[in-house]
Amino acid sequence: MNFYLGIDYGTSGARGIAIDETGCIQAEVRHPMKMSIADRWDSALWSLLAEIPESLRREIKAIAINGTSSTVLLCDATGKPVDAPLFYNDGRGAVVLEQLQSVAPANHTVLSATSSLAKLLWMSQQLFFGEAKYFLHQADWLAFLLHGQIGISDYHNALKLGYDVEELKYPEWLKKLQIPIQLPQVLPPGTPIAEIRPEIADKFRFRRDCLVCAGTTDSIAAFLASGAKSPGEAVTSLGSTLVLKLLSQKRLEDARYGIYSHRLGDLWLTGGASNAGGAVLQQFFTNAELESLSCEIDPSKASELDYYPLLKAGDRFPINDPHLPPRLEPRPNNPVEFLHGLLESMARIEAYGYELLQQMGADKLNFVYTAGGGAANSTWTAIRGRCLKVPVISSVNAEAAYGTALLAMQGVEKEKVA
Ligand code: ADP
């Protein structure tokens, strides 16, 4: 039997999920850790591998790893980090934005203080840069530890480095920055890179022909886990914020709304994120209250309350207005009515978001999977179904590690066909 291992380095820790050829989970392991301490990335990887039952490790045919998008580091020629990595939300790149604007096309996704390219440009102006040979994303470096070939990435991680995912090459404008560093070679996510290093195979009793594949980012891995596959299928993540992803035949880019597309084989994963979301619900209700009060709402009736639930002023998608004020009035005395208004208003924002993506040319929405803390709320699901006018169900699996295991499996299958 062949098994496939997906490893997820998310914001709260590392996880591993091994699946069989039918997609059934055979093992699930976790390693909680503070992601801000990078010198523990490798030890977390070794302990995750060690926790997988040995009998199963021997059957693993391929491994892929996802990291947080735009968490990056510099390494020397041997792959040793020359300084601490910059994490996904590190905004030090703000100081190089003007320089980036002078070379990158207007509204390009690299034009953000937290983009991988802004981080690289900032790093290139630091003293430690002299020791650096390679620039890598978190997932690239972790995979390198397993396969030993330094300098390889995938086109999901490389999008915010400026890699042209349509032409499959680094664009000419990037060269104008003249950053003296080896940029990673970019492969389609899931592509087998090499067999696992023999010393690691022997130490952990993996088979010697176990393949290590190109990885992806944590949010794309969660999309892959959802079960969505065809154009028109979408995944809404109801976490602290409201994140929409719609699979489409057309690529969408509109920096005004924070909309960009990831390449997914022959399709495009289009999407946007609103600041409205579960964090606002948490301001007013505990999770237990959310559950009990939701049971008292009649989801078949529309709430008349028209809110725009935000923690602070400003949203980008689906309304692009940095000054948009939170709208949470009038507030009824009855908490059931208030919660109904909040859930209904967020469902309207979600519906408007998908409408906007379709207006811009995305495929017609026909199915919505749901992930995140709000996915378990069946009342909200029913309200959203009424507003979206398409079937709404929970994701098949919400774990990024599961999506990455599927990616490893599909990568190996594709290789066989080719
Ligand atoms: P993130 O990873 O984005 O922080 P999660 O996916 O863990 O978020 O989801 C947490 C959010 O889910 C919280 O903001 C909370 O308000 C929301 N949530 C939890 N339980 C419910 C519920 N029963 N109904 C609606 N929302 C809920």
Boltz pocket constraint, residues with backbone or C-beta under 6 A from the ligand:
constraints:
  - pocket:
      binder: B
      contacts: [[A, 238], [A, 239], [A, 240], [A, 241], [A, 277], [A, 278], [A, 279], [A, 280], [A, 281], [A, 282], [A, 287], [A, 290], [A, 291], [A, 371], [A, 372], [A, 373], [A, 374], [A, 376], [A, 377], [A, 380]]
      max_distance: 6.0
